[in-house]
Amino acid sequence: MVETFMIKTSSISKKTILLIACMPFLLIALVSCDIESDSDRAEIDRNKILDYLQENQIEGYYELESGVFVYIDKPGSGEQRPHEQSRVQMIHTGYFLDGEFFHNTGVPENVNLSSVVRGLKYGVMEFRRGGTGTIFVPSALGFGRQTIGDIPKNSVLIFDVEIIDF
């Protein structure tokens, strides 16, 4: 009777050991389909933005340390610029590199910079009152690896902005 018990326990142990041994490989197989390093994604997005700027013959832009690109069409007036906690009255249109819109009200909105995607916030902080221009946001500073509504994951975002007041 003791021998029978040992055989059953031994059989269960082998199955358990096999399952445990296979788990890491199964997890890697499931996750590896969408693994991409942050630096790889940043480089991909940077190249997409640079290609867009070149294809659309946009000159006079600059890149922030964060990776956001800013083109100032009209600098605005005064010396002050919004800060991270500013409430900004602005008109802004959001679209993708292919020109498809995801946000287009065409009317002034009061926006708390603390509640928008980081890339838009960083870009808006470059403008003065009355300034207009375009902000190019890499995906990591937009919605990143998340699909939000109609915005697919890893989307580079473009915002045309007009800063009215803050």
N, C-alpha and C positions, 0 to 999 in steps of 0.2 A: 504494500500500500504506500509506503514511503517512496518507492521508486516511481510509481505512477504520478504522484504529486510533483516530484522533481522534474519529470519530463514535461508536464503541463506548464510549470513555472518557467522552465528553460525555454519552451516554445514561445510563451508570451514575452519573455525577455528579449528574444531574438527579434520579434516583430517590433517591439518598442525601440530597441537599439537601431534597427533599420530605419524606422520612421524618424527618429531623432537625427540620425546620420544624413538623411535626405532633406530635412527641413531647410538647412542653409541654401542648398542648391535650388530648391523650389522657390524660396524667397528671392534669391538672386535672379532667377528666370522671370519671375513676375515683375520685379522692379526694374530690371535692366532695360526693359523696352523704352523707358522714359527717363533714363539717367543721363544727365548732362551737367557738367560742372558749371558753376556760376561764371567762371572766367570764360569758358567756351561760349556761353549764352551772351555774355557782355560783348565779346568780340563779334559774334554773329550779328547782334543788334547794331553795333557800331558800324559795321560794314554796310548793313542795310540802310542806315541813316545816311552815311556818306554817299552811297550809290544814289539815293533819292535826291540828295542835294545836288549832285553832279548832273543827273538826268534832267532835273528841273532848273538847272543853271542858276542855283541860288548861291550868291556870294555874300561875303561880309558876315557870315555866321561865326560863332565861336563855341568851343566846348567847355563846359564846366568840369571841375574836378570829379563830380559825381557821374559824369558820362552823359548828362543832358546837353543837347545842342540848342543854342538860342540864336535866333535871327531877329534883330531889332530893326524894324522898318522905320518907325518914328520914335525917337527917344523919349518924348514927353518933356515935362518941365519940372523944375525944382531939383533939389539934391536928394530928397527923401525917397526911399524905396520901401515897399512893404517888408515886414519881417514874418517869421514863421507863424506867429499868432495873430497876424493881421486879418481883419475882415475887409475884403476887397470887393468893390463894386466893379464888375467887369462884364464884358461881352466875350464869350469864348465858344469856339466851335471845335469839337473833337472829331478826328477822323483817322483812318488807317493809311498806311503807305499806298494802298490801291485807290485811295480817294473816297472810300465808303464812309459815310458819316455814322457816328454813334452818339453824338450830342450836338444839337444845333437848334438853339432857341432863338438866336438873333436879337435877343433883348437883354438889357442889363440884369445881372443877377448879383446878389450879395453872397459872397463865398468866404467861408472861414478857411484860411489856408491850412489850418491844423486838421481839416477834415477832407482834404483832397489827396490824390496820389502824390507821393513825394516828388516825382519828376515835374509835375505841374507846379507844385509849390516852389521848388528850387528855381524854375524858370520865371515864374511871376515875380519872384524877389529881385530879378534883374531889371525890372521896368520901373519907370517913374509915372506919375500922374499924366494921363493923356497918351501914354506910350502904346504903340501897337507893334505886333510882330508875331513870330511863330516859335513854338517850343517843340522840340523833338525829344520824346521820352523813350528811353530803352525799356524793354519789358520789365526788368527787375525793379524799376522805379515807377512802373505803372501797376498792373495787376499781377505781374509775375506769372507763376505757373498755374494760376487759377483762371477758370472760365467764369466770367461775371456777366450774367445776362447775355447780350449779343457780342460781348468782347471775348474773343478766343484767348486761351492761355498763350503766353509768350508773344503777345502783340506789341509791336512798337506803336506808340501813340503820337499823334501830331495835334497840337492845339494852336489855332489862330486866336490871339488875344488882343483885346483893347482894354487897357486899364483906365477906368473912369475916375475912381477915387479909392482912398483907403484911410 
